[in-house]
Amino acid sequence: MNAVRFTLTSLAFLFSVSVMAQENPPPPWKGEAEAGAIVVSGNNDSESYNAKAKTEYTVDKNLYAAFGRYLKTNSLGVESARNWEIGVRFEHQLTDYLSLYVGQKSESDIFNGYLQRDSTDAGLKYFLIKADEMTWTFEAGYRYQKTLPTVGGVTHDNLGRAYTEFNKALDKTLSFKYWVEYLPNFTDSDAYLANTEASLNIMLNSIFSLKLAYLLQYQNMPPAGGKYTTTTTTMNLVAKF
C-alpha cells in the first residue's frame, strides 16, 4: 500500500511539474501526462484505472527526465492486476547524434511474481534518423537489477540492454511509435527479458490527444507465481505541455 501511495504521489508531482513548466515558459521543460479508466457494472462488475506521466528538462547538452506509471484492475470486487513504475534518467549529449545516459527505476507487479524490482542503467544512445517528422534511436548499455519475488528472498542480476525506438508522424494529427527492448542476463543466461510496445497517437488539439497502445512484456524465467508473457492494451487521454 505504501508503494501504491508513493507511486500515485509521484505521478501527481510529475503532472504538477508539467503544468508549472507550461505556466513558466522560459525553462526548457517538456511534459506529458496520460490517464484512462474503464468501469463496467451489471452482472460482472469491473473497473480498471491507469495513469502515466513523464517530464524532461534540457539545459545545454544535458537532459534530466522523470517518469512514472500506475495500473490497477478489480473484477467482482477482487483485485486482478496492479503494477507501477517510477524512475529518473540523465543524458549528456556528446555529438548531435550520440549521447551518454544513466538511469534508475523501481517497479512492482505482484501478479507477475515480484514485489519490487530496482534497476540501474548506463549506456550510449545513438540517433539513426533525426528529422522533424521521423526519429529512430538505438541504445546499448548495462543494467544491474535487484528483484524481490513475492515468495520471499532476493535476486541480483547483471544484464545487457539493447533498445530501439522509432517515431513517425503519419500526418498532422496522427503519429506512430514503436519500441523494442532486449535484456540478456549475464548472471543466468536463461533469465533474459524482452519488452515491446506499439502505439498510435491522434491529436485532438495542440495539447490533448488520444493514444492507443499495446505493450508486451516477456520474462524467460519468471518468479514463482509469475507468467512468461504479460500484455496490456490501453486507450488513454494524453496531455502534452
N, C-alpha and C positions, 0 to 999 in steps of 0.2 A: 504494500500500500504506500509506503514511503517513496518507493521508486516511481509509482504512478504519479504521486503528488509532485515529485521532483520534475518529472517529465512535463506535466501539464504546466507547472510554473515556468519552466524553461521555455516552452512553446509560447506562452503568453509574453514572456520577456522578449523573445525574438520578434514577435509581432509588433510589440510596442516600440522596439528599436527601429523597425522598418517604418513605422508611422512617423517617428521623430526624424528619420532621415528625409522623409518627404517634406516635413514642415521646415527643415533647415537645409536647403539645397546646397550650400557651399561644400560640405564634406562629401567626398565621392562615395556615398553609400548606395547600395543596391539591395533590395529585399524582395522576398516572395513568400506569401502565406497561402495555404490551401486547406480546405476542410470539406467534409462530406458526411452525410448521415442517411441511414435507411431505417425506417420504423414500420413494422408490419403488425397489425392487431387483428384478432379473429380466432380461428381455430388453431393457428400456430403463431403465437406472439414472438416477435424477434426484433432486435434493434442492433444496429451497427454504427459506430462512430469512428471517424479517423481525422487526424489533423497533421499537417506538415508545415514546416517553416524553415527558411534559410535567409541569412543576411550576410552581406560582404562589404568590406571596407578596403579600398585601394588607395595607397599613398606611395608616391614614387614608383619603385619597382616591386613593392610588397603588397600582397593581398592577404587579408585576415577574414576568415569565414567562420560562422557558427551555424549549426543546423540541428533539427530535431524532428521527430515524428512520433505519433501515438495511434494505436488502433485497438478497439475493443468491440467484441460481439457477444450478445446474450441471446439465447434461444429458449423459450419457455421458462424464463427466469434463471436459467443455468448458463454460466459463462462458458463460451466455447472457443474464444480466441482473445488474446491480449498480448500485445508486444509494443515495445518502444525503443527508441534510439536517440542519442544526443551526442554531439561531438563538436570539435573545433579543428580548423586546418589553417596552415600558413604556407604561402607560396612566395618564392623570390624569383623574379624574372632575371635570367642570365642573358638571353637574347630575345628578339621579337617572337621566336618560336619555341624556346626552351626555358623551362623553369625547374627549380628545386621545390619539393614540398615535404612537409611533415604534418602529421595529424594524430589526433587522439579521439577515440569514441568509446562509448559504452552502449550496450544494447541488451534487451531481455526478450525472451519468448518462452514462457513456461510451458506452453502446449507443444513446443518443439524441442523440449528436453533440457533447457538451460535457464537458470535464474538470472545470470548476468554473464556477459562476455565483453571483456575490455581489450581493445586493440590499439597498438601504437604503430604508425606507418611512417616510412621515409622513402623517398624515391625521386624520379625525374618525370616531368610532363613535357610532351612534345606535340606541337601543332602540325599535323599532316596537311590540313587545309585550314586557312584562316581568312574568311571573307565575311561580308555583311550578311549574306543570306545562307551561308553554309560554313560549318566548322566541323573538323574531325580531329580529335586528340587521341594520343596514346600515352599511357602511364606504365612505368615499370619500377618496382621497388620491393621493399622488405616489410613484413609485418610480424610483430610479436603479439601473441594472443594468449589471454588468460581466461579460462572458462570455468564457471561454477555450475555443474549439472544439477538438475532438480533432485537427483538421487543422493547428492552429497559428494564431497571430495572436491578436487580442483585439478585442472589440466593446464599445462603450459606448452605452447607450440610456437615454432619458428616457421614462417611461411614466406613464400614469394608472392608477388602480386603483379598481375598483368591486367590492364583495364583500358578499354577503348570506348569512346563516346562520339556519336555522330548526330549533328543537329542540322535540320534543313527547313527553311521557310518555303512552303509549297506555294503560297500566295500571300496577300497582305493580311489575311485573317487566319490562315491555317499553317501550322508548323508540326514537324515530326521530330521525335528524339528517340534514339536507340543506344543503349549501352550494354556492355557485357564485361564481367569481371571473373577472372580465374585465379584461384589461390592454391598453388601446390604446397603440400605440407612437407617440410624438410625433417621434422621430428618423427612423423609417422606418415609414410607415403600414401597409405590408404585413406587418410583422414583429410582429403582435399575438399575444397569448397568451390562452388560456382554460382554466380548470380547474373541475371539479365532482366532488362525491362524495356518495353516499347511503349511509347505514349504519343497521343495526338492532342494538340492544344488549339482550341478555337477561340479567337479573340472576340469579345463582346463589345468592348470599347478600349480606351487607352490604358485602363487599369485592370478591368476584370476579364476573365476568360474561363472557359470550361476545359477540363483536362480529363481524358480517358486514358488509363494506364493499366498495363498488365505486367506484374512482377513475378518472376520465378526464381526461387532460391533452392539450391541443392547442396546437401552435405553427404559425402560418400560414407561417412562413419558417424551416424547421428548418436547423440547421447541416449541413454536408456529412456524410453518413452517418446523419443523424437521420431520424426519422419525424414525420409530421404529427400522428399520434394515438398515444398510449400509454394502455393500460388496465391496471389492477391490481385483482384481486379477492383479498381476504384474509378469513380466518376466524381470529380471534385470541382468546386468553385475556387478559382485562383485569383488572388490579388497581387499585382506587381507594383513596386514603388521605386 
